């Protein structure tokens, strides 16, 4: 409560200071006597500042109303849960991607699962997709011809089904098992009422006829890093770029009932869809327009904050840019189709929100103006703002300071002002022209499904071409700083600090854009997801068994942690049983590398489920969980930290660790039975490394020693040395016999110092 009060105080102070600043800019700083071009650029800068500030004010107002617009979550008896149709919309996505979504849908909890009707809605009418539906025993609704794109596909599904509620999922969006249980009950608020701490059926005189819930939207979430996280080496430093809209902006729009339907992870009222005539056709963002039309019919659209499904985000720069262009054009189309900013069917604050939605897409043009303005002043002597240094400090500095702090409150540490500017700078060159064209009514009508194939993201030279506008602006900024700061010292440099500040500020965003476009090579085809689940490891050929914990899981591999080194042979198949609270999967595995991890050891293996049941269970172990990517920013990371990390990662060659056996360090003097000896320095089951060899031992010699538990170890001098040539390699000739006799763990105990014995135990 105290934080909320402080937040609102900051919002009010910011709005007052920014209003004073904008009024001062409008009435006292335009360069009227400096020529036409100066006046034009001066007015463009004021308009850009005003639009940016006003769209933020709208979010401030929404944030201040947030607590009052949250719906109660009803607890209702199982028999009142209605039938639900689940639509999985597909166009040309591969079957293996659809498999994971369909599989997850079949595992969704519901009081009576016979009331859940799952359909693959295939507008390509592909035989392999119909076969997948038959494999899972779900409905198949083929829709050949791709008429009216996704809207046509979903309208076809609407016409062939009857349930009062509809869940929609994109082909790649994998729901958690809780999805229906966390969304469907909201639709029973018109039937149930809270009395004290309990919920009961409403009496006839308590029925709320004005409460019509049109849809419940859960956040769009992703299990793989987006390009901002991946290309900028920030997987653990920043949330997904779309989190700011899904988990902050869309939640705030509950206050004005302007929540956007984002096409997936949603429950929709069938009656609502009937009332608006189905999914709209004359737009390339049918989802966004659906929510507007529901609101115009008096329905509530509600967004929740808890992630209930996750999918794949686009992994190539060209596909991401095409995606954003489609969103920009589609949203402007839908606002024009529905006339939402002027619609008398919508309340005042809903219309204000849609004005803000339209103006948001002009933020990229605003960013260009913000980057060009100090360049024009410092490099080309344009007089865009007619003011003095001290006036800027009085009017701009306090407002900018409070604006930056308020942005932190606004975004709940999902996004800060710096990252907003970086994102706008990256997209800027490619969104300005489509936004202008669409605003003028020159439409893009063709629907393009976003390409999410990772293998296409490896040709960095081609994506670097997308950075040419950023490189040009960066060079102009550098030239502007050199020219403007040249010959200035002391007080003169102090008075020039604001222009230099903005030039450097913009250059940082342009450097981010350059690193983003250069990208980063992707080595994995499937995403590793952090997970701590129980693993039982069995090496049946030697009757060995161990217990471990997973570190991460993926479709093709697994990493698990054990507190002590265990013997698992390379290139041989072992068995893993992975268990979570809900699922259990049997896997064949082959160890690919081992490394020390703190006090214990991490083993990584390729895996293959034993059969179809295990495959379905393993897919759920991987995906039916809260994803492991960050949900908040690392507030300790500065722009300097980000830049340094990107330079280091791109310059310093990463060392690849490909050991397939654990390597145990030691310092153990031994005497062989032939009275020769050495000091054993390390052991990896197959080899010892040794120094200080003395006596009758040379390349090819066979020697033997006994451990303190009387285990006979037979060694052969290989004649080879370690990579640094300091230690001789001795192969263990009877390791298979030691393992077969069940003595391998005792051998480890004998080789380790007494203080380490406690962590080496029998499996």
NUDO-874129 format. One record per residue (C-alpha): x, y, z. Coordinates in steps of 0.05 Angstrom, whole numbers, plus 5000, padded with zeros to 4 digits. Layout:
N
XYZ;...
***
This chain:
763
500050005000;505750475017;509250324951;502850444913;501951124947;509151314931;508251084859;502051514850;505552124880;511252034830;506251974773;502652614793;509253004802;511752744735;505352944698;505653644728;512953744711;512353454642;506253884627;510054514649;515954284606;511654174544;508054834552;514755184558;517254824495;511055004455;510655734473;517755954486;522755534448;520655494375;525955814330;521256284293;526756734267;531556204244;528556004177;523255514152;527354874160;529155034231;521855174248;519554524215;524654104253;523154484317;515754334310;517053604293;521253534357;515753854400;510453394369;514952784380;516052974453;508653114464;506252464433;511352064473;509352394539;501852354528;501951614512;505851504577;500851924616;495351454592;499150874622;500251254687;492651354694;491450614680;496650404731;493450844784;486750474772;489749774769;487449514838;480249714825;479649334760;481548634782;476148104778;475147614835;476746894818;470646464837;471145784869;465345384840;463044654844;465744194789;458844064758;458044794738;464144804692;461444864621;463544514557;469744824523;472044764451;479544814443;481745094375;488944984353;489745414291;494945174240;496945404171;503545114148;507044954214;510744284217;507443694250;512843604303;511344314328;503844174329;505143514366;507443884429;501444354430;496343804418;499743354470;499543904523;492144044508;490343324523;493643384591;489744004613;485943914678;478343984680;473043704728;469843304671;474743204614;469142964569;466943694567;473543894534;473343824458;480043934424;480344094349;486144184301;483744744255;487844634192;486845134137;491644744093;487544094098;494043704103;493542934109;499342904159;495643394205;489242984201;493442364218;496242734279;489142894302;487242154294;493541954333;491342364393;483942204385;481842934377;477543304326;480243514258;477144104221;480344164152;479344814115;482644784046;484245404006;486545874062;480446314047;480346934093;486746684127;486346554202;479546874209;476646414157;479745804191;476945994260;470146184233;469745504199;471245184267;465945624300;460745384250;462144654265;462344674342;457544854397;460844944465;459345594502;466745744513;472445714463;479845664479;484545884423;491845694415;496845844361;500445234333;506645344376;503345564441;503845004492;498845074550;500344874621;495744354652;492544904695;490345334636;482845174636;482345174712;485545864716;481146184662;474245844656;471746034726;471746774709;465946644662;461846394721;462047064757;455247224728;452546584761;456246584828;457147114881;461947154939;458847165009;464047245063;469546765045;465046285006;461946284937;454646104924;449746124866;446446794854;439046854868;434647114811;434547814841;442247814846;443547674773;448148194742;445548274670;450748814656;456548334669;458248024603;465147714599;467447664527;474447384535;479947234585;486947354558;492947034591;499947304575;503647124512;509946784538;515846434506;520445864527;526146064480;529946724486;527547264440;532447614394;533748174444;535647674497;539447214451;543047684403;545148154460;547447594507;542147814557;538347164570;539147244644;538848004646;532348224614;525347924605;522347764537;521048414499;513648244492;512848144568;512048894576;505648894535;502948214558;504448264632;504049014642;500649434589;495048944573;493748844648;493249594657;488049624602;483249254647;482049944677;479150214612;476449544585;481049594526;484648924535;487448654469;486047944447;492847704423;490447094384;492546544431;492346314503;485246574508;478246364529;472646694489;465146704497;461546374439;455546834449;460247424444;462947164378;455847054352;454047774372;459948064332;458847604272;465047174282;472347334272;473047974229;475647884158;478048564132;484348594174;490948244183;490348274259;483647944268;485147814342;486048544360;479748744322;475748174355;477048474423;474849174400;468448904370;466848524434;467849154474;463249534427;457849014440;458349134515;462848544533;468548574584;475348354559;479848154616;487348024620;490647604674;497847654696;499646924708;502946574649;499045954629;502145784561;508745884526;510945834454;516545994406;518546704392;521446874324;528946744318;531047134256;531647884245;527847904179;521947504207;521647944270;521548574227;516048284183;512148084245;512448794273;510549104206;504448644204;502548834275;503249574260;499249544196;494049074226;492749484288;491950124248;487349754200;483049504258;482650194290;480350474223;475449904212;472149974280;473250734287;474950554360;477951234379;471451564359;466351014371;460351224413;459550494432;465850544474;466750934539;471251554539;477351224572;476950624525;477251104466;483151474498;486750804503;485750674429;488351364411;494551174452;494850504415;495050874349;500151384372;504750824399;506350624327;508851334314;514051244370;518850984318;518351624278;519152004343;525551614357;528451824290;526952554308;530252474376;536552184343;536952694287;535653314329;542453354365;545953144301;542753714262;544754204317;551853974329;553853774258;549754214212;548454834257;540854774257;537555194311;531854724329;530654964401;531255694419;533455694492;539255764540;543155254580;540155474646;533055464620;534054744598;536554554667;530554894701;525054614655;527953964627;532353654680;527153574737;521853314689;526652824657;529052574725;521952444751;519752154683;525451644687;523451444758;516051394740;517750944681;520950464731;514550454773;510350364710;513849754684;514749364750;522049234730;519948894665;522449464623;526250114636;526850744595;533650534566;530949884539;524750214510;529250684471;533750114448;527749714422;524850324387;531650484356;532449774329;525549764295;525450494276;528050464203;523049924184;516550144216;516150884199;514150794126;509050224137;505650634192;505251244147;502450834089;497250474132;495151124164;493851404094;489650794078;494750444033;493649744060;497649104067;492548544060;496747924053;497547514117;504547244130;505646704183;511746874224;517746434210;520546144275;525745664248;532245744284;536445444228;535046044185;538346524235;545646364222;547546814163;549647424203;552347804142;545447834110;542248084174;547748604183;544948944121;538949124165;543749534208;545850004151;541050554174;543650484245;550950504222;549551134182;546351484242;551951234287;557251534241;553452194239;553152194315;560652074321;562052624271;557353094309;560952974375;567853074344;565753724311;561653994369;566653834425;572854014385;576654594416;571954654476;574954644547;572754814617;566355224621;565155184546;565054424551;560454464611;555354884573;555754374515;554453784562;546953704546;547953634471;553853164483;549552774532;544052664480;548952484426;552351954471;545551714496;543151594424;549851284405;548950754459;542150554431;545150534361;550750084386;545549614416;542149604348;548749434314;550148854362;542948624353;543548604278;550348254279;546847724320;549747094349;550446394323;545345884348;548345204360;542244844388;536144644349;531844564412;531544994473;534444794540;529644944597;532044954669;528544434712;530044074776;526843384773;528742704801;532842244756;534441514766;540441304725;541540574708;547440264671;544439564664;550539254631;554439344696;548539334745;549840054768;544440534792;544941254816;540241814837;540942524809;537343184796;536143484728;539444164714;535944284648;531843894597;530643934523;527543514468;534243224448;538343244512;538643294587;543643524639;543543254710;547443394773;550542914822;554443114884;560042614869;563142314806;559641694779;561841194727;557841234663;561440994601;561841414538;558541184473;554340674510;546840714522;544540814593;537440864620;534341474654;527741524690;525642254698;520042394748;516243034763;510143114808;505542944749;509742584697;514742014688;518841854626;523641294610;529341504565;535341194531;541341654539;548541724516;553442154556;556442704512;560443094563;561843174637;564443764677;565443954749;559844414775;561444724842;562344164893;559043654847;558843424775;554343574715;553143034663;550043204596;546942684551;543042604487;536342264500;531041864464;524341664496;523240914498;516240934467;510441404449;507741424520;514641624546;515242144491;508642464511;510542464584;517442744569;514543314527;510343504588;516343464635;519743964589;514144444574;508844394629;512344884675;513845614686;519345774638;526345924665;527646584629;527747224672;521147574688;524548214712;530648614692;537248564727;537249264756;544749244769;546349184695;548249854664;549250034591;556649984604;555849274630;551749084569;556649374520;562649054554;559248374556;557448414482;564548604463;567648054506;562947514481;564347694409;571947764416;573947234467;573846534439;569546094484;573045464508;569144834493;569044304546;567943624514;570243134568;565942504569;568542264636;569542634702;576742824715;578542774789;584643144814;588942814866;595942764894;596842034910;603841704915;603640964895;608740404893;607739874840;608939134852;615439164812;617939694862;617340264812;612740844829;609741524814;604942054838;597941994810;595242684792;588442554762;583642004743;578041964692;576341224697;580041044634;586641394649;591041644706;595742214695;602242164733;608742514749;615142304783;615641624750;621641234776;624140524773;622940014718;617240334679;617340584607;612640644547;608839994538;610339744609;604839404649;604839544724;600039414781;598539694850;593539534905;588940054936;587840075011;581639635001;585839124964;583039294896;588039104842;589139654790;593039464727;596140044688;599640104621;604640654605;601640934540;607641354521;603041954514;602642584557;597243084577;595943704535;601044104574;606143534567;607443544642;604042894661;604542194633;598141814615;597241114645;591240714618;587140294667;587239604635;582339264682;577039814691;571539384660;573038824709;572939314768;566139584745;563338884734;565338674804;561639274833;568039594860;568140244821;565340684877;570040364928;575740504881;573841244881;573641244957;580540934959;583341454911;580342064945;583042415008;579542225073;575842895077;572642755009;570342045023;563442255048;560942464980;562741824944;557441294960;554740664932;549240784881;
***
